[in-house]
Amino acid sequence: MVVFILEKVPASVRGELSRWLLELRPGVFVGKVSALVRDELWTFLIPKLKGGSAVLIYPTNNEQGFAFRSEGNPGRTLRDFEGLFLISIQ
């Protein structure tokens, strides 16, 4: 399962993601896609943020069971602290 959380992105980006994932709430997309599709969606998304922000969460084999990527300024910084993900609020 993958989760994309988007803030302040163009509607076209949300439309593109909705082809692959369900938009459960505005800007929150959930679905099950391959790692290749997940990475392609992230690559597609980054240049189209235009001042918005995005967070991608996906399962992986680590202590917490997930990994993440973030881009833009969501007001929070996700940090990897020796393999444990922490959030610092700005």
PyMOL CGO cylinders between C-alpha atoms (Angstrom):
from pymol import cmd
from pymol.cgo import CYLINDER

trace = [
    CYLINDER, 0.00, 0.00, 0.00, 1.18, 3.50, -0.75, 0.3, 1, 1, 1, 1, 1, 1,
    CYLINDER, 1.18, 3.50, -0.75, -0.09, 6.82, 0.59, 0.3, 1, 1, 1, 1, 1, 1,
    CYLINDER, -0.09, 6.82, 0.59, 0.46, 10.19, -1.06, 0.3, 1, 1, 1, 1, 1, 1,
    CYLINDER, 0.46, 10.19, -1.06, -0.41, 13.33, 0.89, 0.3, 1, 1, 1, 1, 1, 1,
    CYLINDER, -0.41, 13.33, 0.89, -0.49, 16.50, -1.19, 0.3, 1, 1, 1, 1, 1, 1,
    CYLINDER, -0.49, 16.50, -1.19, -0.98, 20.13, -0.21, 0.3, 1, 1, 1, 1, 1, 1,
    CYLINDER, -0.98, 20.13, -0.21, -1.47, 23.11, -2.51, 0.3, 1, 1, 1, 1, 1, 1,
    CYLINDER, -1.47, 23.11, -2.51, -0.82, 21.26, -5.77, 0.3, 1, 1, 1, 1, 1, 1,
    CYLINDER, -0.82, 21.26, -5.77, -2.47, 21.95, -9.12, 0.3, 1, 1, 1, 1, 1, 1,
    CYLINDER, -2.47, 21.95, -9.12, -5.73, 20.08, -9.77, 0.3, 1, 1, 1, 1, 1, 1,
    CYLINDER, -5.73, 20.08, -9.77, -4.15, 18.35, -12.78, 0.3, 1, 1, 1, 1, 1, 1,
    CYLINDER, -4.15, 18.35, -12.78, -1.70, 16.58, -10.47, 0.3, 1, 1, 1, 1, 1, 1,
    CYLINDER, -1.70, 16.58, -10.47, -4.52, 15.29, -8.31, 0.3, 1, 1, 1, 1, 1, 1,
    CYLINDER, -4.52, 15.29, -8.31, -6.32, 14.14, -11.45, 0.3, 1, 1, 1, 1, 1, 1,
    CYLINDER, -6.32, 14.14, -11.45, -3.27, 12.24, -12.64, 0.3, 1, 1, 1, 1, 1, 1,
    CYLINDER, -3.27, 12.24, -12.64, -2.82, 10.47, -9.29, 0.3, 1, 1, 1, 1, 1, 1,
    CYLINDER, -2.82, 10.47, -9.29, -6.51, 9.56, -9.19, 0.3, 1, 1, 1, 1, 1, 1,
    CYLINDER, -6.51, 9.56, -9.19, -5.91, 7.35, -12.25, 0.3, 1, 1, 1, 1, 1, 1,
    CYLINDER, -5.91, 7.35, -12.25, -3.81, 5.06, -10.06, 0.3, 1, 1, 1, 1, 1, 1,
    CYLINDER, -3.81, 5.06, -10.06, -4.96, 5.69, -6.49, 0.3, 1, 1, 1, 1, 1, 1,
    CYLINDER, -4.96, 5.69, -6.49, -8.12, 6.48, -4.54, 0.3, 1, 1, 1, 1, 1, 1,
    CYLINDER, -8.12, 6.48, -4.54, -8.44, 10.02, -3.21, 0.3, 1, 1, 1, 1, 1, 1,
    CYLINDER, -8.44, 10.02, -3.21, -9.97, 9.35, 0.21, 0.3, 1, 1, 1, 1, 1, 1,
    CYLINDER, -9.97, 9.35, 0.21, -9.91, 13.02, 1.21, 0.3, 1, 1, 1, 1, 1, 1,
    CYLINDER, -9.91, 13.02, 1.21, -8.70, 16.06, -0.67, 0.3, 1, 1, 1, 1, 1, 1,
    CYLINDER, -8.70, 16.06, -0.67, -5.01, 15.50, -1.23, 0.3, 1, 1, 1, 1, 1, 1,
    CYLINDER, -5.01, 15.50, -1.23, -4.84, 12.07, 0.42, 0.3, 1, 1, 1, 1, 1, 1,
    CYLINDER, -4.84, 12.07, 0.42, -4.34, 9.22, -2.04, 0.3, 1, 1, 1, 1, 1, 1,
    CYLINDER, -4.34, 9.22, -2.04, -4.15, 5.53, -1.13, 0.3, 1, 1, 1, 1, 1, 1,
    CYLINDER, -4.15, 5.53, -1.13, -3.61, 2.45, -3.22, 0.3, 1, 1, 1, 1, 1, 1,
    CYLINDER, -3.61, 2.45, -3.22, -1.57, -0.61, -3.99, 0.3, 1, 1, 1, 1, 1, 1,
    CYLINDER, -1.57, -0.61, -3.99, 0.83, -0.25, -6.89, 0.3, 1, 1, 1, 1, 1, 1,
    CYLINDER, 0.83, -0.25, -6.89, 4.18, -1.78, -7.75, 0.3, 1, 1, 1, 1, 1, 1,
    CYLINDER, 4.18, -1.78, -7.75, 7.42, -0.15, -6.63, 0.3, 1, 1, 1, 1, 1, 1,
    CYLINDER, 7.42, -0.15, -6.63, 8.06, 0.83, -10.24, 0.3, 1, 1, 1, 1, 1, 1,
    CYLINDER, 8.06, 0.83, -10.24, 4.71, 2.63, -10.56, 0.3, 1, 1, 1, 1, 1, 1,
    CYLINDER, 4.71, 2.63, -10.56, 5.18, 4.25, -7.13, 0.3, 1, 1, 1, 1, 1, 1,
    CYLINDER, 5.18, 4.25, -7.13, 8.58, 5.62, -8.14, 0.3, 1, 1, 1, 1, 1, 1,
    CYLINDER, 8.58, 5.62, -8.14, 7.27, 6.79, -11.52, 0.3, 1, 1, 1, 1, 1, 1,
    CYLINDER, 7.27, 6.79, -11.52, 4.38, 8.61, -9.82, 0.3, 1, 1, 1, 1, 1, 1,
    CYLINDER, 4.38, 8.61, -9.82, 6.81, 10.31, -7.44, 0.3, 1, 1, 1, 1, 1, 1,
    CYLINDER, 6.81, 10.31, -7.44, 9.09, 11.29, -10.34, 0.3, 1, 1, 1, 1, 1, 1,
    CYLINDER, 9.09, 11.29, -10.34, 6.06, 12.68, -12.19, 0.3, 1, 1, 1, 1, 1, 1,
    CYLINDER, 6.06, 12.68, -12.19, 4.86, 14.57, -9.13, 0.3, 1, 1, 1, 1, 1, 1,
    CYLINDER, 4.86, 14.57, -9.13, 8.00, 16.45, -8.01, 0.3, 1, 1, 1, 1, 1, 1,
    CYLINDER, 8.00, 16.45, -8.01, 8.37, 18.91, -10.91, 0.3, 1, 1, 1, 1, 1, 1,
    CYLINDER, 8.37, 18.91, -10.91, 4.62, 19.68, -10.82, 0.3, 1, 1, 1, 1, 1, 1,
    CYLINDER, 4.62, 19.68, -10.82, 4.35, 20.74, -7.16, 0.3, 1, 1, 1, 1, 1, 1,
    CYLINDER, 4.35, 20.74, -7.16, 4.69, 24.46, -7.99, 0.3, 1, 1, 1, 1, 1, 1,
    CYLINDER, 4.69, 24.46, -7.99, 5.05, 25.62, -4.39, 0.3, 1, 1, 1, 1, 1, 1,
    CYLINDER, 5.05, 25.62, -4.39, 2.98, 22.81, -2.90, 0.3, 1, 1, 1, 1, 1, 1,
    CYLINDER, 2.98, 22.81, -2.90, 4.18, 19.87, -0.88, 0.3, 1, 1, 1, 1, 1, 1,
    CYLINDER, 4.18, 19.87, -0.88, 4.00, 16.11, -1.07, 0.3, 1, 1, 1, 1, 1, 1,
    CYLINDER, 4.00, 16.11, -1.07, 4.70, 13.17, 1.20, 0.3, 1, 1, 1, 1, 1, 1,
    CYLINDER, 4.70, 13.17, 1.20, 4.90, 9.58, 0.01, 0.3, 1, 1, 1, 1, 1, 1,
    CYLINDER, 4.90, 9.58, 0.01, 4.64, 6.72, 2.53, 0.3, 1, 1, 1, 1, 1, 1,
    CYLINDER, 4.64, 6.72, 2.53, 5.24, 3.12, 1.49, 0.3, 1, 1, 1, 1, 1, 1,
    CYLINDER, 5.24, 3.12, 1.49, 5.94, -0.19, 3.20, 0.3, 1, 1, 1, 1, 1, 1,
    CYLINDER, 5.94, -0.19, 3.20, 9.46, -1.45, 3.58, 0.3, 1, 1, 1, 1, 1, 1,
    CYLINDER, 9.46, -1.45, 3.58, 11.38, -3.91, 5.72, 0.3, 1, 1, 1, 1, 1, 1,
    CYLINDER, 11.38, -3.91, 5.72, 12.63, -1.71, 8.59, 0.3, 1, 1, 1, 1, 1, 1,
    CYLINDER, 12.63, -1.71, 8.59, 11.79, -1.30, 12.29, 0.3, 1, 1, 1, 1, 1, 1,
    CYLINDER, 11.79, -1.30, 12.29, 8.68, 0.84, 11.70, 0.3, 1, 1, 1, 1, 1, 1,
    CYLINDER, 8.68, 0.84, 11.70, 7.57, -1.05, 8.61, 0.3, 1, 1, 1, 1, 1, 1,
    CYLINDER, 7.57, -1.05, 8.61, 7.42, 1.98, 6.35, 0.3, 1, 1, 1, 1, 1, 1,
    CYLINDER, 7.42, 1.98, 6.35, 9.56, 4.56, 4.61, 0.3, 1, 1, 1, 1, 1, 1,
    CYLINDER, 9.56, 4.56, 4.61, 8.73, 7.99, 3.32, 0.3, 1, 1, 1, 1, 1, 1,
    CYLINDER, 8.73, 7.99, 3.32, 9.78, 10.69, 0.93, 0.3, 1, 1, 1, 1, 1, 1,
    CYLINDER, 9.78, 10.69, 0.93, 8.85, 14.33, 1.20, 0.3, 1, 1, 1, 1, 1, 1,
    CYLINDER, 8.85, 14.33, 1.20, 9.17, 17.36, -1.01, 0.3, 1, 1, 1, 1, 1, 1,
    CYLINDER, 9.17, 17.36, -1.01, 8.20, 20.97, -0.50, 0.3, 1, 1, 1, 1, 1, 1,
    CYLINDER, 8.20, 20.97, -0.50, 7.47, 22.63, 2.83, 0.3, 1, 1, 1, 1, 1, 1,
    CYLINDER, 7.47, 22.63, 2.83, 4.55, 20.95, 4.65, 0.3, 1, 1, 1, 1, 1, 1,
    CYLINDER, 4.55, 20.95, 4.65, 5.40, 22.74, 7.94, 0.3, 1, 1, 1, 1, 1, 1,
    CYLINDER, 5.40, 22.74, 7.94, 6.88, 19.55, 9.34, 0.3, 1, 1, 1, 1, 1, 1,
    CYLINDER, 6.88, 19.55, 9.34, 10.20, 17.95, 8.72, 0.3, 1, 1, 1, 1, 1, 1,
    CYLINDER, 10.20, 17.95, 8.72, 10.41, 14.19, 8.62, 0.3, 1, 1, 1, 1, 1, 1,
    CYLINDER, 10.41, 14.19, 8.62, 13.78, 12.98, 9.88, 0.3, 1, 1, 1, 1, 1, 1,
    CYLINDER, 13.78, 12.98, 9.88, 15.51, 9.64, 9.84, 0.3, 1, 1, 1, 1, 1, 1,
    CYLINDER, 15.51, 9.64, 9.84, 17.13, 9.22, 13.29, 0.3, 1, 1, 1, 1, 1, 1,
    CYLINDER, 17.13, 9.22, 13.29, 19.28, 6.09, 13.11, 0.3, 1, 1, 1, 1, 1, 1,
    CYLINDER, 19.28, 6.09, 13.11, 16.56, 4.20, 11.26, 0.3, 1, 1, 1, 1, 1, 1,
    CYLINDER, 16.56, 4.20, 11.26, 13.68, 5.60, 13.34, 0.3, 1, 1, 1, 1, 1, 1,
    CYLINDER, 13.68, 5.60, 13.34, 11.53, 8.23, 11.65, 0.3, 1, 1, 1, 1, 1, 1,
    CYLINDER, 11.53, 8.23, 11.65, 10.74, 11.32, 13.71, 0.3, 1, 1, 1, 1, 1, 1,
    CYLINDER, 10.74, 11.32, 13.71, 8.80, 14.51, 12.93, 0.3, 1, 1, 1, 1, 1, 1,
    CYLINDER, 8.80, 14.51, 12.93, 9.94, 17.97, 13.87, 0.3, 1, 1, 1, 1, 1, 1,
    CYLINDER, 9.94, 17.97, 13.87, 7.33, 20.72, 13.75, 0.3, 1, 1, 1, 1, 1, 1,
    CYLINDER, 7.33, 20.72, 13.75, 8.47, 24.08, 12.44, 0.3, 1, 1, 1, 1, 1, 1,
]
cmd.load_cgo(trace, "trace")
